[in-house]
Amino acid sequence: MSLFLIAEVGINHNGDLELAKNMIKAAHDAGFDAVKFQKRTIENVYTKEYLDGDRESPWGVTQREQKEGLEFSEDEYGEIDKYCKELGIEWFASAWDVDSQKFLRKFDLKYNKVASPMLGHKPLLKEIASEGKKTFVSTGMATLEEIDEVVDLFRKANCPFELMYCVSTYPMKEEEANLRCIPTLRERYGCDVGYSGHESSLVKVCVSAAVLGATSFERHITQDRAMYGSDQAASIETHSLRDFVGTIRRIPKIMGTGEKALAES
């Protein structure tokens, strides 16, 4: 079984294109299959009242300034697209609103991603499913009944998808992982199920998920966990990415075929 590994740059770039490129390069060199970002049209995702609220950040003292500071422009995404093509690594993004999903169509992306808070956003789900691209669907903030509706929507649209089990706390406590949900989801929906991790540990939880048959892995990455940002503490630092990839990719070989046979050795 070939595992698909996604390095979630997310918003850990802090609006710095060079920092984003450094993380893309580290993910590529470590052997990840893809890097992922997050795209928002902030006026669509947040209310004016919220955006006018107080929040101290490197970009100012309001929520709006903080949110705007974390968004890349079209030109910057063009640079990311060019850089990923030069390296030979896929990139894609989770859109948090319909306009952002339409924006992403400007690039020839192979995959889509649904962030778990968006599973109730039916217009966005329909927009994504209409593209017919393989879509990774995180499930951390959804009930089984809500996942039922999403799976039905993607199947009716004939859009390939893979569910990703996750727990939406940052960082996640290991005792809250409840990884037996991976086979539960696989049996209920008859589809591949990956794992999107938010724990602070490097590989313990992901190794367990691989043993339970997870087919894809998404982990947030960062250059430094001490940097500004809400997701940094739940991320793997770039200097550890090779160890992570090397360990996770070995699990299917270690698990073997399940057939009892005597090896030549």
Secondary structure, DSSP 8 states (H G I E B T S, - for coil): ---EEEEEEETTTTT-HHHHHHHHHHHHHHT-SEEEEEE--HHHHS-HHHHTSEEEETTEEEHHHHHHHT---HHHHHHHHHHHHHHT-EEEEEESSHHHHHHHTTS--SEEEE-GGGTT-HHHHHHHHTT--EEEEE-TT--HHHHHHHHHHHHHTT--EEEEE----SSB-GGG--TTHHHHHHHHHTS-EEEEE-BSSSSHHHHHHHHTT--EEEEEEES-TTSSSTTGGGSEEGGGHHHHHHHHHHHHHHH--S-------
